[in-house]
Amino acid sequence: MPLDTGCLQVYTGNGKGKTTAAIGLGVRGAGGGLKVVMVQFMKGRRYSEIEVIERMDNFEVYQHGRDEFVNREEPEQVDIRLAQGGLEHAAELIGGGAHDMVILDEINVACDFGLIDKEEVMRIIRDRPPNMEVVLTGRYAPEEFIEAADLVTEMREVKHHYQRGVQARKGIEY
């Protein structure tokens, strides 16, 4: 059940919920009969949502990162290799045209940290099939992504429970 028109969506900002919103859209798409794939950059932890996604027939997820923070000023070569491998994988998935929706999770951050080239991301997005929905998530969305997007949502932190000392909780933050 392919889409008539594919759009480019960007979820960015310093607030919580960008990945969660993209996964929610992916679940909605899968429920509507779309074939969905999510490529995660800079993530290697087995988050709770992956447990559910893997039970779905038409929603796949691939991680291209480690379960460690990446040093923004001096990223390690392993992080650069993983991110570039993720971009190559994303390019294959998008170019292959077998999916109706492709979510590139944390790709904005990977570009901002210099792990991958935003111009290469733009080329891949421009060359996508016209009926493919693409979603880009993460803080620090490049202006080029925002300008090219059909929909941009900025999550803005107003208050966060971390400020009260509440640590990450399984099923809520991971």
Buried (B, 14 or more C-beta within 10 A) or exposed (E): EEBEEBEBBBBBBEBBBBBBBBBEBBBEBBEEEBBBBBBBBBBEEEBBBBEEBEEBEBBBBBBBBBEEEBEEEEBEEEBBEBBBBBBBBBBEBBEEEEBBBBBBBBBBBBBBBEBBEBEBBBEBBEEBBEEBBBBBBBBBBBEBBBEBBEEBBBBEEEEEEEEEEEEEEEEEBE
